[in-house]
Amino acid sequence: MTEVTDRIPTLYERIGGAEALERLTEEFYRRVRKDEMLAPLFQYMEDDHPQHVATFLAEVLGGPEAYTEHHGGYPHMVSRHRGRSIKPEQRARWVELMLEAMDVVGLPEDAEFRSAFVAYIEFGSRRAMANSQRGAAPSSRTTIKKWGWGEALPGED
């Protein structure tokens, strides 16, 4: 007997879990390394950086809390952006390359998922840019913000 459930999947589940996020971040950072505008920001990026970002995104999207447990959580992530002075055009390019990578690796294309995920990419990139500025006030947040479906739940018209 099959159990019917009305449980809404997390964004982590909808994206395809850790494997999909690893494909996404590998493709994304492959593009970043070749990008004239972004490569200088990431010139000292360690080889495992894409995996760390995949682990961070997994936690944000409702997956395992491995980034907090193994990588220092939100305070560590913010510390990686401090003093980098990210410019608005660099942030916009970062978002553009992420959207391209999403399409290349075949992430879900439904409007509900894309709306929620792109909303986080916009939010997160804007917070990273703000935290990167010289003299930015230390964040009062100590935990990773969880991101959900927002206004467009799956299956709604």
Salt bridges, closest charged atoms under 4 A:
GLU13 OE2 - ARG7 NH2 3.00
GLU19 OE2 - ARG23 NH1 3.62
GLU27 OE2 - ARG30 NH2 2.49
GLU27 OE2 - ARG31 NE 2.83
ASP35 OD1 - ARG93 NH2 2.66
ASP48 OD2 - HIS52 NE2 3.20
GLU59 OE2 - LYS146 NZ 3.82
GLU65 OE2 - LYS146 NZ 3.34
GLU69 OE1 - HIS70 NE2 3.99
GLU96 OE2 - ARG93 NH1 3.03
GLU100 OE1 - ARG31 NH1 2.87
ASP103 OD1 - ARG114 NH1 2.87
ASP110 OD1 - ARG14 NH2 2.39
GLU122 OE1 - ARG91 NH1 3.08
GLU122 OE1 - ARG126 NE 2.99
